[in-house]
Amino acid sequence: MKSKLKNKSASVLLTGALFLLASSGAIINIKWTPRYKDVGIIGSAPLQGPENYEPFPYAADFNLDGLPDLLLQRSKFQTHNTYPVDILLNNGKGGFDLATSDLFEGDAPLLQNPRKTVFADFNGDGFIDFYIADHGYDVTPHPGFQNTLVLSTEDGRYFDATANLPQKSDFTHDVSAGDLDGDGDIDLYVGNIWGKNEFPPYIALNDGSGQFTEKEGALPALTELGENGFTTSELVDVDNDDDLDLVLGDAGDDINNEFSTPTSEVLLNDGEANFTHLPDAMPPKSNARADICHDIHPFDLNGDDYPDLFVVYERQIDSGSYIQALVNNGDGTFSDETDIWLEAPLFPFWLPSLEMRDLNRDGHPDLVARNWNHRRPNPIVFMNSGDNFFSHQEIDFRMPYLYYEFLDMEGDGGNDLVYITVEGKENIRLIKDRSE
């Protein structure tokens, strides 16, 4: 077990290689030299109206050739504008080719303010499908917007299957996908928060073909919008009983009713998509009740085969964000062991999401936080010591833009990044991982 952090990290020289001696006592090999280069434009898409909207990429392998393709989404904050999605295919030569008209049967769907996208094979044909949580116009009274579903055909094309979803203009802030009822297909937790139409969060069950039906009574009373709000979610088997449970990230609301709680929460699944509240499962926030949870990422920190959690909160009373490292107690409840596993967890910027990537290719995943800092939007990195102590390391990814996506462009094991600039057209640019 590692001791609490007391001192700053120090560098030492061992057998001719540079190492980092973390304040926990863990020795982190930093012989790896990060090196990133912006290699310029590698693809483009047509302009969608005036140039003051924001395009952002998601990576997925749409044609199953083993190389990452791109889904492009667009929005203009606090407007009613809608924009189509585009798909660009990796051409295997270091670039992307626009393929929307070839791949889509009919028109590509229109989005207004997409919040989160999940990729899964929803209809069981072997191709990647996607669901887009779209909360729409983000100004009071928050009228909401219809979420979007795109399904593949057996020959690898795509069509707008939004008619297969519950039809409602809800204010969906989050979505998670997984097999919730044990029937072998992928279901959804749809994370609604407060909007004009007051649609609460719900479970949508898949019939196996990509047709989704809301399951009444699947969630307990504490998820009702008059009791709590939850801004993010993660489906993970917290109690190792072979079904997916639901971890909900608290919205920082000040509601004080019968089922209201000041913390993030755990809901246990009975295996048939019926969820019950596990009391006192999550520890208090590190700062204040008003802090908003933006992402939850599971990772087994201590090697006991129970999922632990990294959780990121945005402070509302004082600006900035912090990350908690929560260790599973073996029963689906969690203890805050941030000081044991994570160095420098507080940052002055909004950190909206977390992911694990093996940046130095040593076989140990590192923790990466998206950094919502317009002046310096480089990802925030915590390098894994090899025994799951995560130490903050400054890495210059040469990233000039907030909206980016990690991918392995050429299948060489690298952690490349793509981002988009709007300059008469939408230009996809590549930052190549040339690290040693």
BELBELTA-V77582 format. One record per backbone hydrogen bond with DSSP energy under -1.0 kcal/mol. CO is the residue of the C=O (numbers start at 1). NH is the residue of the N-H. E is the energy in kcal/mol with one decimal. If there is no record, write none. Layout:
co: [CO | CO]
nh: [NH | NH]
e: [E | E]
This chain:
co: [10 | 12 | 14 | 17 | 18 | 19 | 20 | 21 | 22 | 26 | 28 | 33 | 35 | 37 | 40 | 42 | 43 | 45 | 54 | 56 | 58 | 60 | 60 | 69 | 70 | 71 | 72 | 73 | 75 | 83 | 86 | 87 | 88 | 89 | 95 | 97 | 99 | 100 | 103 | 109 | 111 | 113 | 116 | 118 | 120 | 120 | 129 | 130 | 131 | 132 | 133 | 133 | 137 | 139 | 142 | 148 | 149 | 150 | 151 | 153 | 157 | 158 | 159 | 161 | 162 | 164 | 168 | 170 | 170 | 171 | 174 | 176 | 178 | 178 | 180 | 187 | 188 | 189 | 190 | 190 | 191 | 195 | 202 | 203 | 204 | 205 | 211 | 213 | 215 | 218 | 220 | 221 | 224 | 224 | 229 | 232 | 234 | 236 | 236 | 245 | 246 | 247 | 248 | 249 | 250 | 257 | 265 | 266 | 267 | 268 | 274 | 276 | 281 | 288 | 292 | 295 | 297 | 299 | 308 | 309 | 310 | 311 | 312 | 312 | 313 | 314 | 320 | 321 | 322 | 324 | 325 | 326 | 327 | 333 | 335 | 337 | 337 | 338 | 341 | 345 | 347 | 350 | 353 | 355 | 357 | 357 | 366 | 367 | 368 | 369 | 371 | 380 | 381 | 382 | 383 | 389 | 390 | 391 | 395 | 405 | 407 | 416 | 417 | 418 | 419 | 421 | 425 | 426 | 427 | 428 | 429 | 430 | 431 | 432]
nh: [21 | 19 | 17 | 14 | 30 | 12 | 28 | 10 | 25 | 22 | 20 | 436 | 434 | 432 | 430 | 96 | 428 | 426 | 75 | 73 | 71 | 62 | 69 | 60 | 88 | 58 | 86 | 56 | 54 | 111 | 72 | 99 | 70 | 97 | 91 | 89 | 103 | 104 | 158 | 85 | 83 | 135 | 133 | 131 | 122 | 129 | 120 | 150 | 118 | 148 | 115 | 116 | 139 | 142 | 196 | 132 | 161 | 130 | 159 | 156 | 153 | 105 | 151 | 164 | 165 | 212 | 170 | 145 | 172 | 193 | 191 | 189 | 180 | 187 | 273 | 178 | 204 | 176 | 192 | 202 | 173 | 198 | 190 | 215 | 188 | 213 | 207 | 205 | 218 | 275 | 223 | 224 | 227 | 228 | 251 | 249 | 247 | 238 | 245 | 236 | 267 | 234 | 265 | 231 | 293 | 260 | 248 | 278 | 246 | 276 | 270 | 268 | 334 | 291 | 314 | 312 | 310 | 301 | 299 | 326 | 297 | 324 | 294 | 295 | 322 | 292 | 315 | 347 | 313 | 311 | 337 | 309 | 335 | 329 | 327 | 340 | 341 | 342 | 390 | 323 | 321 | 372 | 370 | 368 | 359 | 366 | 357 | 382 | 355 | 380 | 373 | 369 | 393 | 367 | 391 | 385 | 343 | 383 | 397 | 418 | 416 | 407 | 431 | 405 | 429 | 427 | 423 | 45 | 421 | 42 | 419 | 39 | 417 | 37]
e: [-3.3 | -1.9 | -2.5 | -2.0 | -1.3 | -1.4 | -3.7 | -2.3 | -2.2 | -2.7 | -3.4 | -1.5 | -2.7 | -3.0 | -2.1 | -2.6 | -2.8 | -2.6 | -1.6 | -2.3 | -2.9 | -1.1 | -2.3 | -1.6 | -2.6 | -1.9 | -1.7 | -2.7 | -3.1 | -3.0 | -3.1 | -2.8 | -2.9 | -2.6 | -2.4 | -2.6 | -2.4 | -2.7 | -3.1 | -1.4 | -2.5 | -1.3 | -3.2 | -2.3 | -1.4 | -2.5 | -1.7 | -2.8 | -2.3 | -2.2 | -3.8 | -1.3 | -1.1 | -3.2 | -2.8 | -2.8 | -2.3 | -2.2 | -2.2 | -2.0 | -2.3 | -3.4 | -1.9 | -2.6 | -2.0 | -2.6 | -1.4 | -1.8 | -1.2 | -2.4 | -2.8 | -2.7 | -1.1 | -2.6 | -1.0 | -1.9 | -2.6 | -2.0 | -1.4 | -1.7 | -2.3 | -1.1 | -2.9 | -2.9 | -2.4 | -2.2 | -1.9 | -2.8 | -1.1 | -2.9 | -1.7 | -2.0 | -2.3 | -2.1 | -2.3 | -3.1 | -2.9 | -1.6 | -1.3 | -1.9 | -3.1 | -1.9 | -2.1 | -1.6 | -3.0 | -1.2 | -3.0 | -2.6 | -2.7 | -2.2 | -1.7 | -3.0 | -3.0 | -1.6 | -2.9 | -2.2 | -2.9 | -1.2 | -2.2 | -3.3 | -3.0 | -3.2 | -2.6 | -1.1 | -2.2 | -2.3 | -3.1 | -3.2 | -2.7 | -2.4 | -2.6 | -2.9 | -2.4 | -3.1 | -2.9 | -1.1 | -1.4 | -2.5 | -2.9 | -1.5 | -2.9 | -2.8 | -2.4 | -3.0 | -1.7 | -2.1 | -2.2 | -2.9 | -2.1 | -2.8 | -2.0 | -3.0 | -2.2 | -2.4 | -2.4 | -2.4 | -2.9 | -2.8 | -1.0 | -2.2 | -1.7 | -2.4 | -3.3 | -1.9 | -3.2 | -3.1 | -2.9 | -2.1 | -2.1 | -3.2 | -1.9 | -2.3 | -2.3 | -1.9]
